[in-house]
Amino acid sequence: MEATPLARNLWVIGMATCQELSRYWDQAVRRFLAGEPVIPTDLLALQVWAKAYQGHGSGAVDLAAFPEPYLGSLTQPKRPVGVFLALNPGQAHLDFQGRSGVFADEIRRLGSYSAWAATWPYLRDPWVSAKSKNRHHSSRLAFLQTWTDQPALPATAMVAFELYPWHSHAVTSSIRPDPGIIREFIWQPISELGVPVFAFGAPWFPILQTSLGLQVVDRLGVGGRPYPSEVPSRAVCVLRGEDGLVMIAERHLGSAGPPRPSETRVLRQAIDHWLD
């Protein structure tokens, strides 16, 4: 299958719109489901990106599952409320994510990866009935509901991006994509969405400044100004891009998940002035 000019040139042009990114990944996943390698040899950006992580053992990349670069809708008329960053899609379940899996068939039926991703498939059946609700995504939706004080906020109000779009059971080494890839495939589309961005877990902290050049405007907890958190190990970094987009990165010992509701409310009050 011949690659389109867009597919060959993304990561070279220096920026990508949400629509361009959706088209790019729609094509890449479509080609994989048609029998091509999950990392096509003619897509230079994906070849470079794939080498950014070299996991072994339980951290080995599973190339029998389709990539999942983002979930949620990038092109719906109504903007999401928040964006989340994660490391990678986690363990592959080939009965769902393999070429003949349940989700692969859904993508074919819906017509594209982007249409499938917009349905938040890990928070609905048939995944929930077969595997149970995805804890990672459920916790982030619950966080966003508390953050916005909207208990009924649907999953469609959030978008999630992966630092590394291919599956592995665990992450056993650092993930360090080319900064240009991070900017074009992740940050540029996020900037277009124009809503607060959240990253939980220590691995994101060095990436946000070194790869994206974001300016740190506030630090709270460990290494920063005190605020009424009940978790002694909690560290929060508030960053801003040149376009004014706000990023909140948080870490604490023992978990890479979001704070519990009471801590979420305290944090929101402590940094609310940065969100105006």
N, C-alpha and C positions, 0 to 999 in steps of 0.2 A: 504494500500500500504506500503510495507516494505521500510524503509529508507536505503540508501546506507551507507557504512562505512564512506564515506566522509561527508555525511550530519550529521551523529552522532558526528563526531570528529572535525569538523570545530569549531574554537574558543578554542580548546584544544591544537592543534598542534603548536600554537604560530605565525603562518604566513599563508597567503593564496596567491597564485598566481592569476592573472587575470583569467586564465582558470578555476582554481578551484572555484573561486567565481562565475563565470558565471554558472558553472555546479550546484553549490549549489542552487542559486536562480532559475535556470531553473526548478529544481526539486520541490522547495518549491511552486512556482507559479503553476506548473503543478498539484500538489496535491490539491491546493486550487480550481482550475478550475474543478477538478474532483469531488468536493464536500466536501473535508476535511476542517477543520477549517483553517483560514488564518494564525494562529499561531499554528503549529502542536505540540502536547504534547511531541513528541519524539525528537524535535530539541531544545536542552537545550539553545543554544545561543539565539534563537528567543524568548524563554520564558523569559529569563533574559532581553533581549533588550526591549521587550514589556512593561516591568515594569518601564522603564527609563523615561516614560512620563505619567502623570496622569491628562489629561485635562478634564475639565467639561464644561457643557453647549455647546457653539459653538466650544469649543476645544476638545470635546469628540472624541475619535478614532472611525472611521467607519470601522468595521470589515467585512462589506459586500463588500468591494472593495479589489482587489488584491494589495499586497505591491509593491512599486516602489523604490527599493534601489538605483538604478542608471539609468541614461539614456546615450545613446551613445554606442559606441562599445569598449569593453575592449580587444578585441583579433584581431582587424584588423592589417594587416602587417604594415600599415603606422600609426605612432603614432599621437595622437591628438596634437593640439597646446597648449591647456590649459585645466585645470580641475577646476570646480566650486564646492563649497560646499554649501549646503542649509540645512534648518532645517527639513522639511518634505514635502511630495508631495502636500499638500494643500487639498482643498475641494474635496470630492469624488463626481463623477458624475456616478451613477450606470448604466445609460444607455450606458456608455462607459466602466467603470472599474468593474462593477459587473460581476458575473459569466456568465450571458447571454448578456453582453454588447458588443458593437462594438469592443472595443479593445481586449476583451477576445476572441472573434471569430478570430481576427487577429492573436493573439498569437497561437491559435490552428492551424490556417492555415499556419503560418510561421514555426511552429514546436517548438518554445521556447520563453521564455521571452527575452533572450539575443538577438535573431534575431529581435524581435519586438523593443526593446529598441534602437537598432542600427539605426532605421529609423527616430529617433526624431519625434515621432508621434504627439506631440503637436504643431509642426510647419508645419503641412501638413494637407491635407484633409484625412478623413472626419471630423476631429476635427475642423479645421479652419472654414469650412462651417457651422458647427453646433454651435460652441461655440465662434468662433473668435480665432485669433492667441494668444498663451499663452504669456502674457506680461513678466512674469518672465524669461522664456527662451529666448524670443526675445531680451530683454535688455542685457542679458549676451552675446548673439551672437554678438550684435552690439558693445558691449564693446570689445570683443576679436578682431573683425574686425578693430576697431580703434587702439587697443593695438599693433597689428601686422602690421598695415598699409596695410591691405589686405581687401578692401571693399567687395570683392566677396567671402570671406572665407565662406565655407558652414558649416551648423550645424554639419556635420559629423566630423569636426575638433575639436569638443569639447566633453567633458565628464562631467557629473554632478553626484555627490554623495549626498545622504540624510543622515543627522544625525539620523533621525528616519524614517524608511521606510513605515510607515502606514499613511493613510489619516486622516486629521481632517480639519474642516472648518476654524479653527483658532488655534493658539498656545496660550494657556491660563496659562501655567506653564512652569517651566524650563524643558529642556530635558537633562538628564545626564546619558548617557549610560555607562556601565562598560568600563573603559579605555582599557581593553584587547579586547573588541568587536570593539571599534573604531579603534584600531591599526590593527586588523586582517581583518575586513570587509571593512575598508575605507582606512586607511593610507598605509598598505602594498601593495594593488593593485595600489594605486596612485604612490607609490615609484617605482613600476615596470614600470609605464608609463613614468616616468622621465621628466615631463614637469612642468612649473610653475602652482601653485595652487592659486586660488582666493577665498576669503570668504568675503562676504559683510554683515554687520550688527553686532551690539554689542554682541549678544549671543555667537558668535564664539570666541571672545577674551579670555575669561577665559579657554575655552576648549583646545585651541591649546597648551598652555604651560603645564597645569596640566595633561591632558590626553595623550598627545603625546610627552611631554618632548622636544619640539622644542626650539631651542635657538633663543632669540631675538637678531638680529644683527643691527637693525635700527628702529628708530621711527621718524615719521614725523608729522607735524601739532600739534594738541593738545597733550601735554605731550612729545613732541619730538622736533627735529630740525625744524626750519621754512623752508618752501618751498613755491613757488608762487601759492598756492591754493587760490581761491576766496571764499572758504567756511570756515568761522571761526571755525565751529564745527568739521571739518574733522580731524580724527585721523587715522594714517596709521601705521601698525606694520609689519615689514619684519622679517620673521623667517626662520630658516634653520634646516633641519634634519641632522642626522649624515651622511646620504648618500649624502648631499649637495643639496637636493631638496629645492627649494625656495617657501615659502608661503607668500602671500601678503594678509593681513587682513585690511579691511577698514570699517569705520563707520562714520556717520554724522547724525545730528538731522533730524528727519522728514522722513527718508527713510532707507530701508535696501537694496536698489538697488545700482547698480554700478554708478560711476561718469559719468557725461555727457562727450561727446567727447573732448571738450577743456580741461577739468580737467583730463581726461584719458591721454592725451598727456603730460601734465605737470607732472603727477605722473610718467609716464614711463621714462621721462628724469631724474627725481630726483632719481630714484632707478635703473637705467639701469646698473650700475656697479655691482649690485648684481646678474644680470642675465647672466653674461659672463660665 
